[in-house]
Every structure is written in structure tokens, then in C-alpha cells.
């Protein structure tokens, strides 16, 4: 496996405070289950395995530090969204798939919150609800169509609120109304993933940081080679998401695409007064290439999305993008004129995992001794936690309703090899950009 690049620190990781990583693996170790990846999926899968079978020997191998990847750099939304949203998922995969997927995701949000509350995880957790805001007449129709679609599938609690109601919550002159969904948990992702590391270790999981897996060999079990050690394991979990292509058996199941974020300095009461936002709701817009944003407990505005980065050959050196950061700064002022003079303290980026059909995937890899999870398409905070339970049930070969989820053991369409891979990804991004342009063609440029 190639070395991972250094990345600009996210707000969450930069403000975490002193952190002492676990020592890397040195020498040889025998375990029952090895987990590759120390993010939400890896830490919680290890924890769930130990809860189910306390005598099981479980080790987590993280190439850098816990939360180095998407788990420490994301927008902090534990939400119900799958892929590119309700309408797009129904169009690509069908209404029954959407119904089953949304049922899974409602459970995912609730199980994430349940874990936080049950175990007392210190992660700045709030449950303020979610707004998907419309900024054009076309987006009003898209969102109202989505609400009608979800109601037709039997879901409640996904409602339309008009411009006045939306702006009473968060006052932007751009808001023409919004989809309102109460089921959202906001967290500090770096705090959460490291609390989950602590929780896993408390149950007896061994965690090795700064321990990249250089090679995986299948034999009677598996042999994992690392720079200073080796693990022999009976079973294996690839909790590698956007880094999955670094392993040959997963190389073409997903690609990394890059999203970018910025965070402001703490906002003053004068800056926030015209906006309100007293409920701290999480917000996305109705675009394909969404903007997502929130207020932190110390009143920083955190925003991400918009431009999506792609690389040739799945190169991971794309965590910095000046034009994307400048786009986000302009968009803040477009949404909230009172923040025209706001200063931004943090700028970062990172990869998220994309399957060719824009749908998550998890299941067995080769045989029942190995499992994987990937393709969260930027909405993995809640999904990763329920996926951890699903991976547990797969690996233990237990009867479970989780295994009936539409993401599990599905056929994953392979991305083509280069240069067709980049051409296909670029064409998909271009289509999404053109559709966004069409919806926004009458808005002032910013």
C-alpha cells in the first residue's frame, strides 16, 4: 500500500487538543479478527465484535492516527441521506431500494445517537434537525417532489416549510423554503472517533496507529504485513472506505473523490443577529454538488461541498484546493450578507468513497472470512455506525435483519481502468454540474 499524504488539519482535528496515538505494531501478533482502518467503521466494528464475543481477539490497524481520514474531516452530519438524495436514488435504483435504504438510514441515525448516549461519548452531540434549503423555484419543485415521493413510500417526518418558516429558523435572503427533517445528529467527529477508540480499547480491542498494512496474503487465514510487524488473523475487516482502492481485491469497487471545507473564526453576536440560527440546525442545499453547513457550539460557521476534486489513477494527493476554498468563502457571503467581513481560520479537504452507481456497498470479499464497507458518497457518519453492526453479523455469520439491507452483498459495478476511469468520473461530475447550473441559471454569480 502506498504512503498516505499529509493533509491540512480539519477544524475538528486541529482543535482536539493533546492526543497521544497508540504505538505502532512491532513484531508478530495472532488474532481472531483484524480490522484495517481506524475511523468510525473500524473502531465501532471492533467494539461490536467484542460486545458480541468478549473472548474474541480483535486488533485495529490504522495507517495514521484514529480519525485521520473522513472520520476526522467530515461535515459532522449523522443523517438519513443515501447517495445523492431521495429522487436520484429512486431514479437509479428504484423506489423499493429507496424505501429499504431510507429505513436502514433512519435506523443508522438512531443507533449512532443511542451509542453516544448509552456510552456517554463526549463529542458535542446535539440533535437539532435538518433543513434542505431551496434557493431557486426549480429547487422548490425538486424538494417538494422528494417530500411527495417519501410520503408515498410511507415515511413521516419529512415536511415542507415555507420561506417565512425557514427564515424564522435561519435567516438567509436566498431561502425560498426548505425540506425539514428532525432526524439529524450533529457531533464533533474527531472527538467521536477517538471516544470510540477509547471505548473499543476498554472492551479489550488492541489498537495500533501509524501502522499501514503493506500487503494482505490469503492462506488458511490472512497474513498482514506492516512496516515493523506482521499479523496472522482468521478473519479480516476492510474498514477502508475512500482508501479501499489501495488493496487489490477492492481496487475497482470505488474511487476517491474530494470534498473541501472551511471554518470561520467564532462569530460575534452582531454578525449572527441578522441570521438567528438559535436552533443550530444542520443545513444542506438542494444541489447535486451540495453545500453543507452548520454552526459549532463556539459559533463558528463550518461549510463544505460545492466543487468536487478528481485525480488520475486515484491519486490521494488532492486534499488542498484553493479555488474550492475561495468558492466556499464567496458562498458564505452569498447566503449571509452580514458575514461579508468574516475571517476563516481553517481550510481542509479529503476523499470520500464513490461507487459507479452512487450507492453504498458492504459484504463479503471472496468468502465469509473477509468483509468490507465502502461507497458512503459523503454521507457516512451515521451509516458507518450501523454498517459496523452489519459487518459484525456478516463476520459472525449470524441471522440478522441487517443483512436484508439493500447495500449488503450486492453486485458492485466495477469502475473501468485508466484513462477511462477518470473520463467516466469527469463526465458524471460534468453532468451534475450542468444540472446545477440549469437550476441556478437566474441566480447572481458569486
C-alpha positions as CSV (number, residue, x, y, z in Angstrom):
1,X,0.0,0.0,0.0
2,X,1.3,3.5,-0.9
3,X,2.0,6.0,1.9
4,X,-0.8,8.4,2.7
5,X,-0.2,12.1,2.1
6,X,-0.2,14.7,4.8
7,X,-3.4,16.7,4.8
8,X,-4.3,20.2,6.1
9,X,-5.8,19.7,9.6
10,X,-9.6,20.0,9.8
11,X,-11.1,22.2,12.4
12,X,-12.1,19.1,14.4
13,X,-8.6,17.6,14.5
14,X,-6.8,21.0,14.9
15,X,-8.8,21.9,18.0
16,X,-8.9,18.5,19.5
17,X,-6.2,19.2,22.0
18,X,-3.3,17.0,23.0
19,X,-3.6,13.5,21.5
20,X,-1.4,10.5,22.2
21,X,-1.6,7.8,19.5
22,X,-1.2,4.2,20.3
23,X,2.2,2.7,19.5
24,X,2.6,1.0,16.1
25,X,2.6,-2.7,15.7
26,X,6.1,-4.2,16.3
27,X,6.7,-7.9,15.9
28,X,4.2,-10.7,15.3
29,X,0.7,-11.0,16.6
30,X,-2.1,-13.6,16.2
31,X,-5.7,-12.5,16.4
32,X,-9.2,-13.8,15.5
33,X,-10.2,-10.6,13.6
34,X,-8.0,-7.8,12.2
35,X,-9.7,-4.6,11.2
36,X,-7.9,-2.3,8.7
37,X,-8.9,1.3,9.2
38,X,-9.2,3.4,12.4
39,X,-12.2,5.5,11.5
40,X,-15.9,5.2,12.6
41,X,-16.4,1.9,10.8
42,X,-13.3,0.3,12.0
43,X,-13.5,1.3,15.7
44,X,-17.1,0.6,16.0
45,X,-16.9,-2.8,14.2
46,X,-14.2,-3.8,16.6
47,X,-16.2,-2.7,19.6
48,X,-19.3,-4.5,18.3
49,X,-17.4,-7.7,17.8
50,X,-16.0,-7.6,21.3
51,X,-19.5,-6.9,22.7
52,X,-20.9,-9.9,20.8
53,X,-18.0,-12.3,21.7
54,X,-15.9,-10.9,24.6
55,X,-13.3,-13.7,24.3
56,X,-12.5,-12.8,20.7
57,X,-9.1,-11.3,20.0
58,X,-9.5,-8.2,17.8
59,X,-7.0,-5.7,16.6
60,X,-7.4,-2.4,14.7
61,X,-4.6,-1.3,12.3
62,X,-4.7,2.4,11.4
63,X,-2.2,3.8,8.8
64,X,-2.0,7.2,10.5
65,X,-4.0,8.2,13.6
66,X,-7.6,7.5,14.6
67,X,-9.8,9.7,12.5
68,X,-7.1,10.7,10.1
69,X,-9.4,10.0,7.1
70,X,-13.0,11.0,6.5
71,X,-14.0,10.3,10.2
72,X,-11.9,13.3,11.3
73,X,-12.6,15.6,8.4
74,X,-16.3,15.4,7.6
75,X,-19.2,17.9,7.9
76,X,-20.3,16.2,11.2
77,X,-23.8,15.4,10.0
78,X,-25.3,12.0,11.1
79,X,-28.2,11.9,8.7
80,X,-30.5,9.8,6.6
81,X,-29.3,10.7,3.1
82,X,-28.2,7.9,0.8
83,X,-26.0,8.7,-2.2
84,X,-27.2,11.9,-4.0
85,X,-30.6,12.0,-2.2
86,X,-34.1,10.7,-2.4
87,X,-35.0,11.4,-6.0
88,X,-31.7,10.4,-7.5
89,X,-31.6,7.2,-5.6
90,X,-35.1,6.3,-6.7
91,X,-34.2,7.1,-10.3
92,X,-31.0,5.0,-10.3
93,X,-32.1,2.1,-8.1
94,X,-35.9,2.2,-7.9
95,X,-38.5,3.1,-5.3
96,X,-38.3,-0.2,-3.3
97,X,-34.5,0.2,-3.0
98,X,-35.0,3.8,-1.7
99,X,-37.6,2.6,0.8
100,X,-35.4,-0.1,2.1
101,X,-32.3,2.2,2.1
102,X,-34.1,5.0,3.9
103,X,-35.4,2.6,6.6
104,X,-31.8,1.5,7.1
105,X,-30.6,5.1,7.3
106,X,-33.3,6.1,9.8
107,X,-32.1,3.2,12.0
108,X,-28.5,4.3,11.4
109,X,-29.1,7.8,12.8
110,X,-30.9,6.4,15.8
111,X,-28.2,3.8,16.5
112,X,-25.4,6.4,16.3
113,X,-27.2,8.5,18.8
114,X,-28.0,5.5,21.0
115,X,-24.3,4.6,21.1
116,X,-23.3,8.1,22.1
117,X,-25.9,8.4,24.8
118,X,-25.5,4.8,26.2
119,X,-21.7,5.0,26.5
120,X,-21.5,8.7,27.4
121,X,-19.3,9.6,24.5
122,X,-18.0,13.2,24.8
123,X,-18.5,14.5,21.3
124,X,-20.5,17.8,21.5
125,X,-23.6,15.9,20.4
126,X,-26.8,17.8,19.6
127,X,-30.0,16.7,17.8
128,X,-31.2,20.0,16.2
129,X,-32.9,18.8,13.0
130,X,-32.1,19.2,9.3
131,X,-33.0,21.8,6.7
132,X,-32.5,21.2,2.9
133,X,-33.0,24.8,1.7
134,X,-34.3,25.8,-1.7
135,X,-32.7,28.8,-3.3
136,X,-34.5,28.8,-6.7
137,X,-38.0,28.0,-7.9
138,X,-36.6,24.8,-9.6
139,X,-35.2,23.6,-6.3
140,X,-38.6,24.2,-4.6
141,X,-40.2,21.8,-7.0
142,X,-37.3,19.3,-6.6
143,X,-37.7,19.3,-2.8
144,X,-41.5,19.1,-2.9
145,X,-41.3,16.2,-5.3
146,X,-38.9,14.5,-2.9
147,X,-41.3,15.0,0.0
148,X,-44.2,13.6,-2.0
149,X,-42.0,10.7,-3.0
150,X,-41.1,9.8,0.6
151,X,-44.7,10.2,1.7
152,X,-45.8,7.8,-1.0
153,X,-43.4,5.3,0.4
154,X,-44.9,5.6,3.9
155,X,-42.3,7.9,5.6
156,X,-43.4,10.6,8.0
157,X,-41.5,13.5,9.4
158,X,-40.2,14.8,6.1
159,X,-42.1,18.0,5.5
160,X,-42.1,21.2,3.6
161,X,-41.8,24.6,5.4
162,X,-42.3,27.8,3.5
163,X,-39.9,30.7,3.2
164,X,-41.1,32.5,6.3
165,X,-40.9,29.4,8.5
166,X,-37.4,28.6,7.1
167,X,-36.1,32.1,7.7
168,X,-37.5,32.2,11.2
169,X,-35.1,29.3,11.9
170,X,-32.1,30.5,9.8
171,X,-32.5,33.9,8.0
172,X,-30.9,34.0,4.6
173,X,-32.4,36.2,1.9
174,X,-31.7,33.3,-0.5
175,X,-34.1,30.8,1.2
176,X,-37.4,30.2,-0.5
177,X,-38.4,27.3,1.7
178,X,-37.0,24.1,2.9
179,X,-37.4,20.4,3.4
180,X,-37.5,19.8,7.2
181,X,-36.4,16.5,8.8
182,X,-36.0,16.2,12.5
183,X,-33.8,13.1,12.4
184,X,-30.3,14.6,12.4
185,X,-27.5,14.3,14.9
186,X,-24.5,16.8,14.8
187,X,-21.3,15.8,16.5
188,X,-17.6,16.8,16.7
189,X,-16.3,13.9,14.5
190,X,-12.7,13.9,15.8
191,X,-14.0,13.7,19.4
192,X,-16.4,11.0,18.5
193,X,-14.0,8.7,16.6
194,X,-11.4,9.0,19.4
195,X,-14.0,8.3,22.0
196,X,-14.9,5.2,20.0
197,X,-11.3,4.2,20.0
198,X,-11.2,4.5,23.8
199,X,-14.4,2.5,24.0
200,X,-13.1,-0.3,21.8
201,X,-9.9,-0.5,23.8
202,X,-11.9,-0.6,27.1
203,X,-13.5,-3.8,25.8
204,X,-10.1,-5.3,25.1
205,X,-9.5,-4.3,21.4
206,X,-5.9,-3.8,20.6
207,X,-5.3,-0.6,18.5
208,X,-2.1,0.1,16.6
209,X,-1.7,3.6,15.0
210,X,0.8,4.7,12.4
211,X,0.6,1.1,11.2
212,X,-0.2,0.9,7.5
213,X,-1.0,-2.5,6.1
214,X,1.5,-3.0,3.2
215,X,0.3,-6.4,2.0
216,X,-2.6,-8.8,2.6
217,X,-2.0,-12.5,1.8
218,X,-4.7,-15.1,1.9
219,X,-3.8,-18.5,3.2
220,X,-5.6,-20.7,5.8
221,X,-6.4,-17.3,7.3
222,X,-4.7,-14.0,6.4
223,X,-1.3,-12.5,6.9
224,X,-1.0,-8.8,7.1
225,X,2.4,-7.2,6.6
226,X,3.2,-3.8,8.2
227,X,6.4,-1.8,8.3
228,X,7.6,-3.2,11.6
229,X,5.4,-6.3,12.2
230,X,3.0,-8.9,11.0
231,X,-0.5,-10.1,12.0
232,X,-1.9,-13.6,11.5
233,X,-5.7,-13.5,11.6
234,X,-8.5,-15.8,10.9
235,X,-10.9,-13.1,9.7
236,X,-10.5,-9.6,8.2
237,X,-12.4,-6.4,8.0
238,X,-11.6,-3.8,5.3
239,X,-13.0,-0.6,7.0
240,X,-11.1,1.5,4.4
241,X,-13.9,3.3,2.5
242,X,-12.2,6.0,0.3
243,X,-8.8,4.2,0.7
244,X,-10.2,0.9,-0.4
245,X,-8.6,1.0,-3.9
246,X,-5.2,0.7,-2.2
247,X,-6.0,-3.0,-1.8
248,X,-6.1,-5.2,-4.9
249,X,-9.3,-7.1,-4.1
250,X,-11.2,-3.8,-3.7
251,X,-9.3,-1.7,-6.4
252,X,-12.2,-1.1,-8.8
253,X,-15.2,-1.2,-6.5
254,X,-14.9,2.5,-5.6
255,X,-12.9,5.7,-6.3
256,X,-11.9,8.6,-4.1
257,X,-13.5,11.9,-4.9
258,X,-12.5,15.0,-2.9
259,X,-14.7,17.5,-0.9
260,X,-13.4,20.7,0.6
261,X,-14.4,22.6,3.8
262,X,-13.7,25.8,5.6
263,X,-14.4,27.1,9.1
264,X,-14.8,30.7,10.3
265,X,-13.4,32.3,13.4
266,X,-16.1,32.4,16.2
267,X,-18.8,34.7,15.0
268,X,-19.8,37.7,17.1
269,X,-23.4,38.3,18.3
270,X,-23.5,41.3,15.9
271,X,-22.6,39.0,13.0
272,X,-25.2,36.4,14.0
273,X,-28.0,38.7,14.9
274,X,-29.4,39.1,11.4
275,X,-29.2,35.3,10.9
276,X,-30.7,33.9,14.0
277,X,-29.9,30.2,13.8
278,X,-30.6,29.8,17.5
279,X,-31.6,26.2,16.9
280,X,-28.2,25.2,15.4
281,X,-29.9,23.3,12.6
282,X,-27.7,21.4,10.1
283,X,-28.3,22.7,6.6
284,X,-27.7,21.5,3.0
285,X,-29.0,23.0,-0.2
286,X,-30.8,21.2,-3.0
287,X,-27.9,20.9,-5.5
288,X,-26.4,17.7,-6.8
289,X,-22.9,19.0,-5.7
290,X,-24.3,20.2,-2.4
291,X,-23.2,22.8,0.1
292,X,-23.5,21.6,3.7
293,X,-23.1,23.9,6.7
294,X,-23.7,24.3,10.4
295,X,-22.8,26.3,13.5
296,X,-20.5,24.8,16.1
297,X,-21.0,25.2,19.8
298,X,-18.5,28.1,19.8
299,X,-20.4,29.8,17.0
300,X,-18.1,29.0,14.1
301,X,-19.6,28.6,10.7
302,X,-18.4,25.4,9.1
303,X,-19.2,24.9,5.4
304,X,-18.2,22.4,2.8
305,X,-19.1,21.0,-0.6
306,X,-19.6,22.6,-4.0
307,X,-16.6,21.7,-6.2
308,X,-15.6,18.1,-6.2
309,X,-12.0,17.1,-6.9
310,X,-11.0,14.1,-9.0
311,X,-7.5,12.7,-9.7
312,X,-5.8,10.4,-12.3
313,X,-5.1,6.9,-11.1
314,X,-6.9,7.6,-7.8
315,X,-4.1,9.8,-6.6
316,X,-4.7,10.7,-3.0
317,X,-2.7,14.0,-3.1
318,X,-5.7,16.3,-3.6
319,X,-6.6,17.5,-0.1
320,X,-5.8,21.1,-0.9
321,X,-7.8,23.2,-3.4
322,X,-7.5,26.9,-3.3
323,X,-10.3,27.6,-5.9
324,X,-12.7,25.3,-3.9
325,X,-12.0,27.2,-0.7
326,X,-12.5,30.5,-2.4
327,X,-15.8,29.3,-3.8
328,X,-16.9,28.4,-0.3
329,X,-15.9,31.8,1.1
330,X,-17.9,33.5,-1.6
331,X,-20.9,31.2,-1.0
332,X,-21.0,32.2,2.7
333,X,-21.3,35.9,1.7
334,X,-23.9,35.0,-0.9
335,X,-26.0,33.3,1.7
336,X,-25.4,35.6,4.6
337,X,-24.6,39.3,3.8
338,X,-24.0,40.1,7.4
339,X,-20.9,37.8,7.2
340,X,-19.2,39.8,4.4
341,X,-16.2,40.5,6.6
342,X,-15.9,37.1,8.3
343,X,-12.4,35.6,8.6
344,X,-11.8,31.9,8.1
345,X,-9.4,30.1,10.3
346,X,-9.4,26.6,8.8
347,X,-9.3,25.2,5.3
348,X,-9.1,21.5,4.6
349,X,-10.2,18.7,2.3
350,X,-10.3,14.9,1.9
351,X,-11.5,11.9,0.0
352,X,-14.9,10.3,0.1
353,X,-15.8,7.0,-1.4
354,X,-17.8,6.8,-4.7
355,X,-19.2,3.7,-6.3
356,X,-20.1,3.8,-10.0
357,X,-23.8,3.6,-9.3
358,X,-23.6,6.2,-6.4
359,X,-24.8,3.6,-3.9
360,X,-23.0,2.2,-0.7
361,X,-21.8,-1.3,-0.7
362,X,-20.7,-3.8,2.0
363,X,-20.5,-7.5,2.3
364,X,-18.2,-10.5,1.9
365,X,-15.0,-10.3,-0.1
366,X,-14.1,-13.6,-1.7
367,X,-15.6,-15.7,1.1
368,X,-17.1,-15.4,4.5
369,X,-13.7,-14.8,6.2
370,X,-13.4,-11.2,4.9
371,X,-15.8,-8.3,4.8
372,X,-15.7,-4.7,3.5
373,X,-17.6,-1.4,3.6
374,X,-17.3,1.5,1.1
375,X,-19.2,4.0,-1.0
376,X,-20.8,6.2,1.6
377,X,-20.8,9.1,-1.0
378,X,-20.1,11.7,1.7
379,X,-22.9,10.6,4.0
380,X,-21.1,8.1,6.1
381,X,-21.3,9.4,9.7
382,X,-24.5,7.6,10.6
383,X,-24.2,4.8,8.1
384,X,-20.8,3.8,9.3
385,X,-22.2,3.0,12.7
386,X,-25.0,0.8,11.6
387,X,-22.6,-0.8,9.0
388,X,-20.4,-1.8,11.9
389,X,-23.2,-3.9,13.3
390,X,-23.9,-5.3,9.8
391,X,-20.2,-6.2,9.3
392,X,-20.3,-7.9,12.8
393,X,-23.2,-10.0,11.8
394,X,-21.7,-10.9,8.5
395,X,-18.4,-11.9,10.0
396,X,-20.0,-13.9,12.8
397,X,-22.4,-15.5,10.3
398,X,-25.4,-14.6,12.4
399,X,-29.0,-14.4,11.3
400,X,-29.9,-10.7,11.3
401,X,-32.4,-8.4,9.7
402,X,-29.5,-6.1,9.0
403,X,-28.3,-8.5,6.3
404,X,-31.5,-7.8,4.4
405,X,-30.4,-4.2,3.7
406,X,-30.1,-3.3,0.0
407,X,-26.5,-2.4,0.3
408,X,-25.4,-5.8,1.6
409,X,-23.7,-8.3,-0.7
410,X,-25.0,-6.5,-3.7
411,X,-23.3,-6.6,-7.1
412,X,-20.9,-3.7,-7.4
413,X,-20.3,-2.4,-10.9
414,X,-16.5,-2.0,-11.4
415,X,-15.0,1.3,-12.3
416,X,-13.1,1.0,-15.6
417,X,-9.3,1.2,-15.7
418,X,-7.5,4.4,-16.5
419,X,-7.8,6.5,-18.6
420,X,-11.5,5.5,-18.9
421,X,-12.0,5.8,-15.1
422,X,-11.1,9.4,-14.9
423,X,-13.1,10.1,-18.1
424,X,-16.2,8.4,-16.6
425,X,-15.8,10.3,-13.3
426,X,-15.3,13.6,-15.0
427,X,-18.3,13.0,-17.3
428,X,-20.5,12.2,-14.2
429,X,-19.3,15.3,-12.4
430,X,-19.9,17.4,-15.5
431,X,-23.5,16.2,-15.8
432,X,-24.2,17.0,-12.2
433,X,-22.6,20.5,-12.6
434,X,-24.7,21.2,-15.7
435,X,-27.9,20.2,-13.9
436,X,-26.9,22.5,-11.0
437,X,-26.2,25.3,-13.5
438,X,-29.6,24.9,-15.1
439,X,-31.4,25.2,-11.7
440,X,-29.3,28.2,-10.8
441,X,-29.1,30.0,-14.1
442,X,-31.0,33.0,-12.9
443,X,-29.1,33.5,-9.7
444,X,-26.5,36.2,-9.5
445,X,-23.0,34.8,-9.9
446,X,-20.8,34.6,-6.9
